[in-house]
Amino acid sequence: MKRISKIIFLFIILGLMSCSSSFIKKERNSTIKLNSIPENTIKIGIENDAVILKFNRNDLIYFLEKKLEEFNDQRIKGYVSDLKSIKSDTIFDANKIKGTLPFAEYEIKFHELLKKGDAIVFDKEENKELDRIKYKFTLDKLGGEDAYFYKMNGKQIYHILLAFGE
């Protein structure tokens, strides 16, 4: 019995060693120069432990309305009307809202705006707005997609799950 369990254990170890050492299939890195957004616009954002991200409300509405042209979805119409009803700057707490279905839709738009640099990123640790951030996109072997944003010193400030894998 001991011999059989040793052989099985050996096969498991050899099988694990022969597997690919990386789960990441594709990775892209870039540096993003952050543009300022107009001072007189209503800003929608999210705050986590590291940063406060702010976006122009009109940019978010534009992206959602563009999606409505492709898919006439009542949920998206609701998100657009919710955004249009906001009359002052609004910052959401990431710990309370992250992972909810409506926020996931907004977060996809946050990703697009961050990639273009159309955002304000306020670093809470250094108490200042950042000029540039680093961006890393990963695609894993199961089809999962993630976006990571970092300060220039390499400290992660935000993560967005773009797609689940298998």
N, C-alpha and C positions, 0 to 999 in steps of 0.2 A: 504493500500500500504506500509506504514512504517513497519507494522508487517511482511509482506512477505519479505521485504528487510532485516530485522533483522534476520529472520529465515535463509535466504540464506547466510547471512554473518556468522552466527553461524556455519552452516554446512561447510563453507569454512575453518573457523578457526579450527574446529574439524578435518577436513580432513587433513589440513597441520600438525597439531600436531600429528596425527597418522602415518604420513609418517616417514620413517627411517631418523634419524638425520644425517647420513653420506652418502655422495655421493660416497665415495671411497669404492670399493669392496675389493681390495687387496693392500697391501703395503709391500714393502721390503726395509730394510735399511742395509747399510753396510759401512765399512770404506775401502778406497782404498789406498794402498801404491803406490806412483808414482815411476816408474822406469825411469831412464834416457834413452834418446834415443841417438844413436850415434852422436857424434859431427860433423862428416864429411858427414852427410846426408843432403839432401834438406828437409826443413821443410815447411809444409803447415799448416796454422792456421787461427784462427779467434780471433778478438779482440772485447770485449764489454767494458762497463764502469768499470767493476770490474777486469777482467783478460785478459791475452793473452794466448790462448791455442795453442800449437804447436804439430804437429804430423809428423812422418816420412812419407815422400811422398811415399816411397816404400811399407810401410804398407797399405796405402790407395789403391795403385795400386793393391796389392795382394788381398785385400778384394773385389775390384771391378771385378778383373779378375776371382776370385772364383765364383762370382755371374754370370759372363758371361758363366761359364761352365754349370750352371743350366738353364739360360735363355739367348738365343742369342738375345740380345736387342741392337739395333743400338745406342740408347741414352747412354747406359753404355759403349759401344765401344768408343763413342765420349768423355765421361768423362775420360776414361783411356788414350786416346791419348792426351787430354788436360793436364792431370797430367804429362804425360811423356814429354811434350814439355816445362814444367816449368824447368828452369835451375838455379834458385836461390830461397832462402827462400821467401815465399809469405804469407802475413798475410792479410786476408779480414776483412773489417769493418762489424760487425754484423748488424749495423743499416741500412746498404745499401743492404746487400745480403740475410739476413735472410728472409725466406718465399718464396724464388724463387725455382722453381722446381729442377734445377741442384744442388743447395746447399742442398736441403732436402736429396738428395741421399748421399752427402758427410757427412751430419750431422748424418745419421744413422751409418756410419762407424766411425765417431768421437765417438759416443756412445759406440761402441764395443771396441775401443781403450782405451777410458777413463776407462771403466769397468775393463779392463785388467791392467790398470796403465801405459800403453804405451803412455805417453804424458808428455809434459812439461806444467805446469800450473804456469804462472807468475802472482803473485798478485800485481796489480798496486798500491793498497793502501799501502801495506807494502814494496813495491819495492824489492820483493824477490820471488824465486821459492818455491812453496809449496812441502812438502814431502808427505803429505797425504791429502785426501779430503773425505768428506762424500757423500754418494750416496743414493738417495731415488727413488724407482720405484713405480709408482701408476697405478692401473687399476681401472677405474671408472665403475659404474653400466651400462653405455651405451657402454662399450668396448673401451673407450679412454685410451691410454697409454702415460704416461709422465715420463721423467727422469729428476731428479733435482740433481744438484751438489752443495755442500756447502763447505765453509772453515770449519776448525775444530771448530771454534767458533759459527757455525750455520748460518753464513751469506751466503745467496744464491749467487752463482757466475755464474751459467749457467743452462739453461733449454732447453730440447729437447722434442718436440712433436713427439712421436714415431708412434702413430696411432690415427686417429680420431675415436670418438665413433659414434653411430648411427646417 
